[in-house]
Amino acid sequence: MTSPTPLGFGIVGTGLIAGFHARALARLEGVRLAAVCNRREATARRFAAEHGAAFVANSPAELAARPDVDVVCVATPSGAHLEPALAAIAAGKHVVVEKPLEISLARVDRLLAAAAEARVLVVPVFQGRFGDGARMVHAAVAAGRLGRLVLASAAVKWHRPAAYYTGWKGVLELDGGGALINQAIHALDLLQWFAGQPEEVFARTARRVHTAIEAEDTAVATLRFPGGALGTIEATTAAWPGWSRRLELCGESGSIRLEDDVITRWEFAKAEPADADVLRGRGADALGSGAASPGAISLEGHVRQLRDLVDAIRENHPPALTGRDGRNAVALVLALYASARRGEPVAPA
């Protein structure tokens, strides 16, 4: 049997997160980095040389038009995801988009509608769903081991230095917001994966330390989930030294705590033989933590998510995450922002 033709990937944007995409692709079989693109040609050429890309495109449209590109990874600033994604979709290419999909639901919906019409995949990057701990938590909830859910909460108490905000981060036009849409969105995606999309949120936001930025560096919210469970969100980029991301799920029959991807509490009224093994292996966290630095996350999360996409394309089945998942996360974040502006509860759109 002959090996299938390698899937060609192109990357638009060559900043920090683009390096994770390139290095993750290098660890996968049956793929290759075919082309890259950046507004600054010299930067793109350095990136291409470092990661073995054969071609440097002058524009996202030129990159997407290449016959050796099957998938386009969009790694531009958050508010500049739509245009390169549409160029890829117009060329019939699948699209991987770093979180968030976009910074408004109008732009998200335009992206998803174009992809549906072209019958190509749009995959939002939420690598946290591919952690071993997160998958065990999801399976336990789906199996009903917690019984009726009582509380479902997320805490992202991270630290970013002032220098982090010298570029586009925290600029509303390009970032869409601050700690919620940029840092906490991974936790919010996991929270709604575990407990469902909240039906109502009530939020407050503040600039406590990073007062020069346009967006919030701190936010809190209360949540009400379908079925009646309640929850909270705490998010900041102003807390020294930065703690592990924490999700807690408490139910009538069991409770779980997940710190980054490590399960630290796993307690059920009806124990099962494998429960002891879960806590025995709790020191393993393949995904790493971005609590103190965005570059401190592990490459493994991107490897797992991109492998899932490659398998979905090869085997003609849906990927683990879809464009709808990405939309849900943006809808939740925007509802939190709307609530903070209005001073009243809001339902995610």
DOBA-991252 format. One record per atom (N, C-alpha, C, CB): residue in one letter; x, z, y. Coordinates in steps of 0.001 Angstrom, whole numbers, plus 500000, padded with zeros to 6 digits. Atoms other than C-alpha are relative to their C-alpha. Glycine has a CB too. Layout:
AXZY...
This chain:
M500838500000498808M500000500000500000M500874500000501244M499052501214500004T499249500015498752T501207499196503489T499449501051500945T499951498610500654S500428499000499030S501089501771506253S499158499330501072S501216500722500630P500791500586498910P498435501213508937P500849499810501236P498790500879500328T499300500220498742T499565499846512258T499943501268500842T499390498804500769P500024498775499188P500606502768514470P499010499887501151P501396500305500546L500856499946498825L498073503808517059L500879500154501237L498972501166499896G499220499923498780G499509503204520499G499302500858501037G500256498613500554F500510499129498952F499053505845523185F500652499653501330F500245501476499648G499465500079498653G499466505541526918G499681501292500722G499428498782500764I500212498778499229I499797508468529320I500004499658501474I501080501063499680V500095500175498549V498633508336532934V500247501360500646V498596499408500425G499552498724499454G500358511046534961G501182500497499183G498850501046500002T498785499595500729T503777512446534092T500467501390500427T501129498977500230G499658498636499627G503631516087535200G500206500894498788G498925500578500881L499727499010501049L504001519273533169L499179499763498746L499732501391500517I500852500092501184I501021518785530868I500205498675499277I498531500163500387A499732501278500647A501881515133530223A501150500126499007A500317498927501046G498905499774500931G505087516349528604G499523500582498686G501024500910500615F500567499461501235F503014518321526108F499370498883499167F498952501088500315H500589501128500722H501100515155525213H501089499156499343H499153499131500952A498945500861500535A504277513140524766A500711500661498821A501013499658501096R499310499314501090R506011515769522626R499088500193498789R500524501352500478A500942499882501115A502871516287520546A499892498683499246A498616500435500503L500070501306500655L502621512553519853L501243499743499153L499835498887501042A498761500204500752A506260512560518718A499982500727498662A501191500464500818R500079499243501247R505303515050515998R498949499458499035R499705501442500302L501055500551500847L502458512943514601L500460498723499318L498741499731500821E499716501233500731E502745510253511969E498990498926500376E499979500248498478G500901501120499779G501279506826512570G499574499796501436G498810500173499179V500294500217498581V501318506970516379V501300499724500733V499265501227500622R498821500178499157R503680505956519125R499581499988501454R500751498702499642L500229500030498561L503912506343522872L500409498623500495L500796501137500740A499738501390499649A503592502767524094A500283499801501480A498838499151499599A499864500256498564A503345503107527869A499668501254500791A499090498836500437V500296498891499080V503268505542530778V499777499435501392V501154501055500012C500287500430498642C502135505367534376C500011501206500918C498645499266500076N499999498976498973N502710507430537500N500027499313501355N501206500969499834R499979500585498660R502240506815541224R501421499748500473R499280500909500988R498596500169499632R506005507217541602R500732499333498831R500661501379500368E499402500780501086E507759504542539561E501250500683499446E500348498588500488A498767499371500473A511084506397539401A499692501186499087A500860500456501189T500400498875500834T509345509479538005T499504499512498652T498919500831500694A500518500562501249A507537507367535428A501133499484499114A499007498868500298R498889500533500797R510780505700534346R500822501122499378R500900499112500865R499291498853500585R512500509055533850R499204500577498829R500247501094501071F500864499477501065F509546510268531797F500032499072498780F498543500165500512A499970500977501092A509518507068529728A501314500071499236A499787498583500543A498695499916500654A513236507345529023A500120501281499173A501125499938501045E499908498727500710E512915510997528019E499184499998498721E499545501130500894H500927499907501127H510012510424525643H499891498711499183H498641500379500503G499945501193500838G510764506956524293G498862499023500196G500033500400498595A501040500986499735A507970504963525936A500642498667500341A499072500467501144A499372501308499833A508705501246525880A499651499335501321A499602499099498870F500462500742498828F506777500248529009F499549500965501080F498855499040499627V500470499248498843V506178501637532493V499036499113500772V501191500467500905A501031500789499332A502920500386533999A499952500326501487A498631500250499359N500121499804498562N502293499940537705N498672500636500394N500161498684500710S501323499448499702S498684501124537478S499330500405498695S499121498972500779P500758499664501210P496264502756535021P499344498775499374P498938501040500321A500641501201500545A494492499404534675A501000499140499228A499363499175501131E498977500772500713E497732497641533713E500356500678498683E501264499832500872L499701499266501233L498503500361531178L498892499791498977L500180501504500290A501120500091500935A495017500221529643A499819498593499446A498724500446500678A500185501391500437A495049496405529409A500972499588498912A500146499068501171R499001500387500985R498066496384527119R499419500034498586R501221500918500093P500537500030501363P497205495354523526P500624501045499084P500206498635499404D499375498978500853D499622497965522133D499554501413500377D501523499901500093V500560498696499643V497657500806523787V498577500095499452V500016500215501549D501327499767500581D494678502109521780D499301501205500607D500115500187498505V500530498748499458V494244505527523405V500741500315501292V500140501175498971V499394499628498722V494855506628526988V499806501494500228V499386499178501172C500044498587499642C495715510245527811C500059500119501515C501167500789499334V500065499830498550V494718511166531368V500511501389500347V498548499791500534A499350498732499662A497010513877532739A500284500071501497A501307500169499200T499914499964498547T496479513435536481T499355501294500506T499312498748500631P500748498856499472P495156516163538824P498516499920499652P500170500085501512S501364499924500538S491658517304537822S499009499092500721S499509501418500070G500928500818499238G489823515522540632G500359498536500042G499908500510501372A499584501408500090A491608512254539815A499966499528498551A501418499809500589H500128500408501398H490556511956536162H499103498766499833H499447501154499174L501015501022500232L487628509584536596L500562498591500049L498901500135501010E499579501388499807E489355506450537872E500885499482498863E500737499870501313P499231500507501139P492070506138535176P499202499990498702P501246500828499814A500841499997501198A489510507089532528A499098498768499982A499150501289499934L500852501190499944L487161504319533709L500802498723499735L499309499910501365A499160501170500268A490043501819533665A500251499862498503A501342500104500760A499783500038501450A490759502756530047A498734499581499272A500470501368499488I501271500318500646I487090502597529064I499654498529500189I498877500884500556A500280501419499737A486694499175530723A500824499083499100A500279499670501466A499135500788500892A489558497961528528A499689500271498530A501475500309500281G500399499724501377G487832499325525415G500872501012499288G499999498744499227K499090499029500600K490273502181524870K499359501388499949K501321500052500787H500410498601500075H489557505718523711H500769500800501044H500237500578498576V499417499239498901V490327508422526266V500105501476499633V499167499826501278V499772498562500085V491834511899526054V500176500492501430V501257500352499097V499969499530498618V491253513854529273V500335501485500019V498645499733500710E499678498585499849E492957517109530170E498835500717500674E501303500187500817K501084499215499390K490613519916531167K500219500125501501K499908501404499355P501369500316500371P488361519807533046P499811498484499969P499004500656500981L500229501441500014L486857516376532391L500032499437501425L498651499675499323E499974500340498570E486256516131536149E499506501212500768E499118498729500318I500322498818499203I485360518430539030I498566499993500522I500955500106501159S501429500002499678S481715517401539552S499248499403498822S499708499200501317L500792500546501103L478916516675537102L499684498527500229L498702500794499830A500243501419499738A478242513354538843A501154499152499470A499806499755501510R498835500747500493R481782512219538028R500120500111498486R501289500509500667V499995499854501460V481617513651534508V498978499064499373V499706501460499595D501060500820500592D478319511890533821D500300498514500123D498663500309500659R499617501409499867R479632508602535170R501022499619498928R500575499724501409L498986500238501027L482620508862532825L499355499882498618L501047501132500006L500607499984501333L480485509709529786L499055498819499799L499247501310499779A500898501144500123A477922507000530515A500790498722499735A499148499845501268A499169501193500221A480660504368530716A500542499975498570A501169499960501010A499469499936501359A482158505566527430A498925499695498964A500603501373499733A501092500265500943A478785505503525681A499668498513499960A498747500810500381E500301501431499954E478145501953526858E501081499181499310E499842499539501446A498888500724500609A481603500825525716A500249500412498551A501255500217500810R499859499488501367R481317502821522453R501441500398499689R499525498953498994V498670499435500209V484655504528522861V499899501523500100V501027499433501041L499996498543500019L485556508183522418L500570500564501295L500800500513498807V499431499189498925V486103510645525256V500216501392499441V499069500028501273V499651498709500585V487925513789524141V500575500912501083V501014499824498835P499429499034499060P488405516789526474P501022500875499293P498895500870500632V498968499175500624V491520518854525821V499634501475500126V501383499728500641F500227498564500127F490517522344524698F500675500445498711F498461500355500000Q499220499748501207Q493297523117522264Q499739501370499402Q501461499859500298G500299498679500532G492143526727521917G499080499970498798G499392500843501062R500917500098501144R489462525582519468R500725499719498692R498974498914500248F499261500343501210F492180524566517039F500877501146499512F500850498777500246G499269498836500463G493696528035516744G499389500576498738G500046501052501079D500501499414501249D493413529728513365D499059501166500288D501170500472499116G500848498865499662G491987532869514966G498657499552500530G500683500886501016A501250500480499414A489388530999517020A499091499401498936A500284498965501091R500822500628501044R488228529057513984R499407501049499052R500840498984499200M500554498929500827M487821532250511940M498857500711500728M501101501011499620V501066499372499227V485771533794514758V498753499125499977V500455500253501452H501145500921499993H483548530720514995H499296500001498648H500456498572500357A500596500014501335A483010530702511239A499221501281499724A501082499810498941A500682498727500221A482083534395511199A498674500041500757A500895501172500433V501238500024499219V479508533927513970V498995499055499354V500279499575501461A500889500978500613A478079530821512309A499404500509498688A500747498703499758A500471499440501272A477779532718509018A499055501178500198A501181500435499156G500916498910499712G475720535410510747G500560501382499765G498796499841499198R499422498705500339R478172538219510112R499841501028501119R501462499834499668L500192499058498911L477605539760513553L498535500408500158L500510499402501292G501415499741499799G473829539758513189G499573499526501374G499691501487499826R500423500368498653R471983539612516490R501111500318501002R498694500737500382L498938499813499023L474527539115519244L499496500887501138L500496498636500544V500348499058498942V474504541894521849V500762499679501287V500296501440499552L499142500278498854L477463541175524165L501010498917499629L500725501287500472A498987501045500198A479768538157524549A500748499837501313A499353498634499537S499267499906498742S482538538417527122S501369499329499912S500164501457500401A498679500621499905A485721536695528284A500750500595501178A499886498461500147A499142499484498930A488620538053530339A501290499205500035A500296501510499802V498773500775499789V491443535920531748V500688500618501214V499700498442500215K499327499275498926K493666538238533779K501466499568500009K499864501559499819W498720500682500045W496655536031534440W500740500147501326W499804498524499661H499165499967498796H499487535783536937H500573498618500271H501140501035499854R499318501197499529R500620532795538937R500698500350501309R499000498802500187P499296499715498733P503281533046541675P499480499104501110P501526499807499839A500444500798498853A502657531699545155A500480498561499896A500498500618501304A499443501353500107A504887528704544370A499142499081499143A501398500059499428Y500886500798500852Y502379527557541759Y499013499189500841Y499237500908499022Y501030500616499168Y499985526660544576Y500562499148501132Y499117501063500574T499425500833498948T502359524527546647T499618498534499869T501496500130499991G500434501378500200G500993521278545173G498494499867500109G500465499491498652W501436500261499956W497433520209544327W499164501140499446W499692498750499243K500763498891500576K496460523419542530K499373500843501116K500910500881499101G500710499213499003G493860525374544482G499439499189501149G500899501034500538V500565500902498987V492982522345546654V498669499481499456V500990498803500340L501324500280500554L489244521807546231L499805498524499655L498935500435500979E500198501430500239E489354518005546468E500646499539498700E500558499197501159L499270500429501184L491825517761543572L499879500961498824L501437499822500342D500084499000501069D491417521001541599D498560500403499715D500816501233500366G501394499661500197G487701521576542081G499684501471500132G499574499541498685G500165498555499943G488232525328542341G501325500657499677G498896500480499028G498781499254500274G490701527959541262G500049500571498608G500152501097500982A499780499318501274A490966530539538506A498956499641498950A500004501492500213L501042500319500981L487652529573536887L500193498616499392L498626500088500648I499986501367500522I487987525801536598I501362499608499440I499600499026501088N498668500388500461N491739525704536003N500497500879498858N500983500058501149Q499449499109501027Q492744528779534000Q498933500506499018Q500682501187500664A500979499355500877A489585530463532654A499169499019499194A499088500861500809I500883500961500661I487910527244531537I500244499930498490I500184498621500614H499746499974501445H489628527460528141H499225501137499342H501510500150499714A500752498870500535A488106530897527575A498500499736500054A500337501276500772L501425500304499888L484715529692528810L499569499003498934L499679499452501392D500315500933501088D484829526796526356D499875500751498676D501084498899499891L500086499228501241L485554529223523513L498761500890499997L501264500854499810L501147499108499934L482865531628524698L498711499261499656L499895500628501388Q501236500724500310Q480167528979524606Q500048499350498623Q499735498939501057W499888500460501387W481527527623521306W499546501100499047W501453499574499679F500385498871500843F481035531081519831F498538500402500208F500907501188500282A501281499365499695A477868532257521599A498943499054500548A500216501094500973G500930500935499394G476248529137523066G500129499986501515G498582500343499603Q499961500116498545Q475870527978526639Q499086501053500628Q499579498575500450P500885499053499322P474567530798528870P498846499278500685P500786500826501023E501136500613499320E471109530094530252E499908500444501460E498708500342499269E499988499550498615E471784532043533455E501295500734500277E498788500901500302V498765499318499596V474883533242535339V499822500559501408V501226499030499941F499997499408498658F475426535480538363F501449500367500305F499037501271500099A498552499901499790A478936535292539868A500357500425501415A500659498677499693R499356499751498715R481142536526542690R501440499494499901R499951501530500385T498610500465499967T484469535005543717T500700500578501231T500065498441500012A499215499454498888A487295536138546009A501396499402499989A500075501541499920R498567500272499901R490799535359547242R500655501338500304R500333498906501113R499441498668499843R492629538628546705R501482499977500362R499799500788498735V498550500068499793V496307537615546688V500418498628500527V500742500308498691H499630501366499595H496598533819546998H499057499559501128H499926498996498774T500947500200498903T494868533794550376T500183498676500734T500125501124500978A499763501268499304A496377530492551552A499317498818499315A501489499736500097I500625501112500707I494557528380548953I498531499882500393I500136500180498476E501413500227499664E491079526890549372E499065500618498980E499717498513500110A500848499569501110A489771528131546030A500170501488499727A500321499196498739E499934498583500377E489245531525544398E501206500291499113E498717500415499280D499015499546500978D492008533468542684D499425501108499118D501269500493500709T500637498928500759T489551536052541310T498497499740499909T500278501380500654A501442500192500175A486020535859539888A499478500942498924A499679498530499633V500700499233501025V483549537970537944V498589499433499877V499971501533500346A501363500497500190A480157537087536468A499319500755498879A500003498494499702T500822499557501119T477345538374534332T499267498794499437T498997501113500436L500587501130500708L475730536102531773L498792500445499192L501034499341499087R501075499791500959R472488535848529848R499937498792499080R498636500232500716F499977501071500990F472534533817526644F498612499770499412F500997500325498885P501252500218500727P469650532170524798P499867501036498878P499943498554499421G500190498967501009G468172534806522518G500112501401500569G500998499827498897G500002498707499353G468817537623524971G501316500725500103G499092500839499319A498705499337499879A472469538556524517A500507499904501434A501022499381499025L499402499977498672L474337539493527688L501508499852499882L499639501302500746G498550500149500034G477959538948528679G500604500079501384G500379498689499352T499271499961498732T480621539020531356T501170499025499958T500500501431500302I498771500777499816I483447536887532681I500825500698501064I499695498508500403E499042499548499006E486518538196534487E501142498990500005E500514501461499698A498933500994499925A489093535725535748A500820500207501258A499424498576499966T499125499925498841T492110535907538030T501340499359499693T500192501451500437T498601500431500103T495514534387538675T500885500914500841T500160498523500455A499307499123499065A496557537349540824A500404501329499381A499136500248501196A499738498721500662A497180540082538216A501385499994499343A498908500297498945W498673499859500592W500774541017537476W499930500947498794W501019500524501053P499142501161500278P502236540500534875P499253498863499315P501170500419499140G500785500964500764G499413538560533200G499786500499498581G500688498629499985W500330499515501345W497617539776530076W499478498871499127W498964501128500073S500553500973500937S496533537910526990S498534499725500322S500145500500498550R501425500347499901R493243536050527258R499225500764498926R499784498454499847R500750499184500953R490579538173525608R498538499544499933R500078501493500390L501419500248500226L487203537298524103L499473501071499060L499755498571499418E500609498963500825E484913539952522670E498567499609499679E500048501377500709L501353500264500480L481778539419520601L499520501237499266L499951498737499075C500529498783500603C479666542450519726C498565499760499557C500077501190500989G501336500200500531G476622542323517481G499509501210499240G499968498791499110E500596498867500695E474307544614515573E500667500277498655E498525499755499795S499406499830501329S476258544049512332S501509499843499988S499400499017499049G498557500170499982G479816543460513496G500500499667501382G500416498926499033S499378500283498708S482235543039516383S501398499436499778S500058501278500882I498720500697500104I485316540886516980I500652499980501371I499817498553499449R499227500227498779R488061540816519589R501100498985499683R500609501344500554L498977501031500127L490295537762519998L500872500040501240L499367498588499805E499068499975498879E493407538088522201E500948498819499861E500786501347500056D499434501328500189D494838534651522855D499439499472498683D501586500026499997D500587500437501275D494497533414519269D500199501045498900D500615498664499563V499764498925500962V495153536771517604V498748500867499887V501227500860500418I501155499132500232I492239538683516069I500498501439499937I499238499606498682T499538498611499941T492744542342517019T498925500996499579T500469500327501399R501082499187500577R489339543739516000R499136499080499142R499137500710501125W500766500813500968W487405542480512986W499260500997499114W500948499021499132E500700498877500632E484794545024511933E498549499634499732E500076501260500883F501349500383500393F481564544497510032F499357501105499174F500018498683499211A500739499002500773A478865546741508594A500108499723498514A498533500027500420K499831500395501396K479178544785505350K501352499308499863K498835499063499525A498650500549500136A482850544291504575A500051498976498882A501015501119499739E499733500990501039E484094541326502560E501455500123499571E499686498557500499P498630499829500503P487242541207500403P501078499384500887P500102499405498636A498980500685499192A489023538803502757A500205500633501368A499624498553500176D499897499421498658D488517541001505844D501371500627500252D498912501045500202A498695499353499828A491719542964505277A501092498966500254A500351500844498762D498995501046499812D493682539712505104D499989499468501431D499761498854499014V500103500503498634V492393538677508533V500851500847500935V498532499992500469L499230499126499118L493869541708510262L501462500098499572L499380501386500031R498622499940500478R496978541688508077R500826498867500598R500041499936498465G499268501140499441G497914538295509507G499805499835501487G499588498744499313R500378500140498607R496942539084513083R501168499769500947R499265501203500426G498869500221499105G500472538777514476G500319498537500221G501205500685499465A499690501420499901A500465534994514027A499164499346501093A499762499301498654D500686500738498956D499592533031517164D500767498712500232D499881500836501313A499280501270499932A500607529398516841A499851499315501347A499520499077498913L500292500720498765L499199528426520234L500696500566501228L498537499994500232G499311499413498864G501095530805522529G499040500414501103G501014499031500543S500813499484498904S499865532211525844S500481499458501333S500026501525500013G499669500434498647G499712530888529376G499785501091501018G499187498797500375A500349498887499119A499150534357530829A500913500106501213A500042501290499231A499046499842498900A502297534384532959A500590498675500468A501115500922499581S499428501291499641S503290530705533003S499257498885499283S501500499953499660P500708501092500667P501417527436532319P500857499260498986P499493499027501021G499114500684500936G504477526086530524G500321500801498753G501264499647500683A499677499126501127A504573528986528060A499104499784498793A499910501429500428I500842500277501162I501815527637525819I500812499249498952I498743499185500405S499326500697501092S502848526282522452S499574498535499971S499694500679498647L500319501404500206L502962522586521675L498950499813498906L501258499226499650E500805500143501205E500973523237518495E498549499658500294E500063501259499196G501394500278499699G497557523183520148G499751498527500277G499556500821501177H500145501426499731H498027519669521500H500253499170498747H500954499573501111V499748500716501252V499473518545518167V498736499982499147V501168500651499220R501185499911500854R496398519765516314R498844499185500562R499575501454499835Q501131500739499444Q493915518275518753Q500242498492499948Q499738500441501440L499725501434500062L495631514884518942L499972499497498561L501357499689500639R500109500390501413R495932514812515148R498536499833499602R500683501049499090D501431500103500290D492186515449514930D499438498691500540D499237501194500602L500476501256499429L491542512492517251L500496498805499197L500447499875501453V499450501108500785V493862510199515295V499234499868498690V501513500212499725D500758500045501260D492076511135512065D498590499462500232D499930501404499361A501352500469499699A488685510535513711A499977498488500191A499458500697501253I499937501449499781I489730507040514814I500275499283498687I501088499648501041R499639500650501264R491326506168511473R498854500022498990R501225500674499399E501023499796501033E488444507522509392E498590499749500504E500091501402499457N501279500373499413N485637506508511760N498971501125499920N499462498769499314H500941498889499896H484057509917512271H500205500698501340H500181501001498818P499858499353498691P483450512070515369P501168500980500003P498703500728500384P498949498980499871P486340514213516639P499380501391500105P500890499716501238A500494498627499943A486059518009516661A499415500331501362A501115500974499668L500543499817498655L485481517964520431L499543498672500554L501039500638500934T500564501215499442T483343515439522244T499884500116501521T498628499709499375G500216499976498574G482654514482525806G498922500986500413G499647498635500477R501055499040499682R479523516632525679R500564501412500108R498894499952498938D499358498688499902D481690519700525019D500689500156501356D501020500193498856G499339499953498704G483718518858528104G499014500152501133G500826498764500209R501026499882498963R480562518461530173R499449501417500048R498863498997499753N500540498641500031N479231521840529030N500909500979500747N499812500462498551A499059499099499338A482385523576530238A499953499828501513A501422499756499489V500076500255498560V482217521903533652V498680500519500559V500152498492500298A501307499520499535A478499522697533939A499993501511500162A498898499577499028L499946498541499905L479176526378533278L500821500431501213L500594500604498713V499155499644498860V481998526562535814V499283499714501315V501332499233499946L500674500355498753L479976524772538491L498801500902500264L499556498541499962A501086499034499821A477021527090537882A500544501318500540A499256500234498670L499375498783499486L479349530044538460L500321499857501487L501277500324499208Y499687500226498594Y480536528530541745Y498722499964500845Y500788498689500166A501255500075499245A476964527771542842A499397501390500179A498995499073499289S500529498650499910S475886531319542070S500765500818501040S500061500685498633A499183499235499029A478792532775544067A499684499561501434A501522499810499708R500335500482498665R477904530572547054R498628500500500452R500035498477500032R501388499683499634R474187531361546968R499692501495499925R499045499246499095G500291498602500187G474362534996545939G498775500247499140G499824500647501317E501181499882500868E471748534495543225E500306499409498625E498771499285500636P499777500568501328P471481533682539503P499787498480499998P499065500665498979V500091501460500111V471930530016538525V500021499627498522V501171499292500773A499992500526501358A471204528095535337A500931498785499937A498558499621499541P499128501173500124P473945525654534193P499172498727499794P500992500186498830A500749501266500074A472785522047534565A500264499288498685A500372499082501175
